[in-house]
Amino acid sequence: MDIISLDKEYVAGTYGRYPVALVSGKGSILTDINGKEYIDLTGGIGVNTFGVADEQWLQAITAQASVLQHSSNLFYTAPDARLAQLLCEKTGMKKVFFANSGAEANECAIKVARKYSAEKKGAEYYTIITLVNSFHGRTLTDLAATGQDHFHRLFQPLTPGFVHTPANDIAALRETVASVKCAGIMLECVQGEGGVNPLNKDFVQAAEEICRAQDIPLIIDEVQTGNGRSGKLYAYMHFGVRPDIVSTAKGLGGGLPIGAALLGEKVQSVLGPGDHGSTFGGNPVCCAGALSVMSRLDEDFLADVQRKSDYVFSALQGAEGIESVTGMGLMLGIQTTKNAKEVVQRCIDKGVLCLTAKTKIRLLPALNIPMEQLQKAIEIFKAVCKE
Ligand SMILES: *Cc1c(COP(=O)(O)O)cnc(C)c1O
């Protein structure tokens, strides 16, 4: 059976896939259908927090799947209650809504911000301010939030009530806030799909200050940056701010689909019965996986993520064929002299998997990738860049 031609014939052509058919893996080593092994620097786009088939994670999800794989949200179950408690204890947030993806976590964040502002200030306060070059997901509302026009083409009309302002321009942000009836400011601390660009600390702090002064919910999209990826539990923790709403997904479940909107004190009571929901949201197996992931992201583990990050920065900065390295923790963007797609293909040939973001190479390895594997992969990557 030829997987690639079968996929091309029957699966909607939304992805520019690389010509690799993966069948299995262990940790950060993946094996394709021909038995070729790769060191994985993609982590399934920042999802497989502890790599593939991690023993502790596997035990958690199989134990839960064997007793109750789903129950509907009409009844109480332990995994989602315990996960919500852990998330709140680790962040100081007050309530959690569970969804299935980053896009849905952001939809919830936007609904909460709009309802809060409508109740507090009036229904005309619905505009959400986001940043140019942001990425917030693929639903029509999240596309409206996404500040990149090429995602919008031919999908009009998008959900109204979104405006975009340039990243790191405090004066422009102030002007934008003054020019609309604002229901929320939403940003990624590190713009991921936009090219792995961290925001300036003073800009994020200014956004928080504006939000506090004008009673506007501050929403941080931690779908990609969250759950240890940045070297802290959530990337906002590097910036000295306290968001009102945090959306997250990708690495939260360690490989199963789960998203969450964490609600701070200001907005904790906004959602009531019937305001929002999700059939699969809070699925017990996904929550058991997320509990296993979250319970292991302690200070020592995060310090190790930071050490690996420091290693990659020092190994790549100034190397031949490498123009810049940006990012935080194990979310890294590398501008190479060579075209990024070519670099990815050459790395595949040599047994390393990596991603792109705009014109850059993007690395989102499993957070527990062994140092020797990381070093080996980075050496191969460096060799490709200077070929
Ligand atoms: C991936 C991503 C999303 C969308 O998440 P999905 O799970 O694909 O819906 C939203 N925001 C950011 C910052 C992301 O990186």
The ligand as an SDF file (V2000), in Angstrom:
LIG
                    3D

 15 15  0  0  0  0  0  0  0  0999 V2000
   -1.4970   26.4940   16.5370 C   0  0  0  0  0  0  0  0  0  0  0  0
   -1.9940   27.7840   17.0470 C   0  0  0  0  0  0  0  0  0  0  0  0
   -3.3730   28.0660   17.1120 C   0  0  0  0  0  0  0  0  0  0  0  0
   -4.4110   27.1190   16.5630 C   0  0  0  0  0  0  0  0  0  0  0  0
   -4.4230   25.9100   17.2590 O   0  0  0  0  0  0  0  0  0  0  0  0
   -5.2110   24.6410   16.6210 P   0  0  0  0  0  0  0  0  0  0  0  0
   -5.0690   23.5990   17.6960 O   0  0  0  0  0  0  0  0  0  0  0  0
   -4.5160   24.2930   15.3580 O   0  0  0  0  0  0  0  0  0  0  0  0
   -6.5990   25.0490   16.4050 O   0  0  0  0  0  0  0  0  0  0  0  0
   -3.7800   29.2520   17.6850 C   0  0  0  0  0  0  0  0  0  0  0  0
   -2.8810   30.1390   18.1620 N   0  0  0  0  0  0  0  0  0  0  0  0
   -1.5530   29.9190   18.1170 C   0  0  0  0  0  0  0  0  0  0  0  0
   -0.6170   30.9270   18.6780 C   0  0  0  0  0  0  0  0  0  0  0  0
   -1.0620   28.7360   17.5530 C   0  0  0  0  0  0  0  0  0  0  0  0
    0.2470   28.5270   17.4700 O   0  0  0  0  0  0  0  0  0  0  0  0
  1  2  1  0
  2  3  1  0
  2 14  2  0
  3  4  1  0
  3 10  2  0
  4  5  1  0
  5  6  1  0
  6  7  2  0
  6  8  1  0
  6  9  1  0
 10 11  1  0
 11 12  2  0
 12 13  1  0
 12 14  1  0
 14 15  1  0
M  END
$$$$
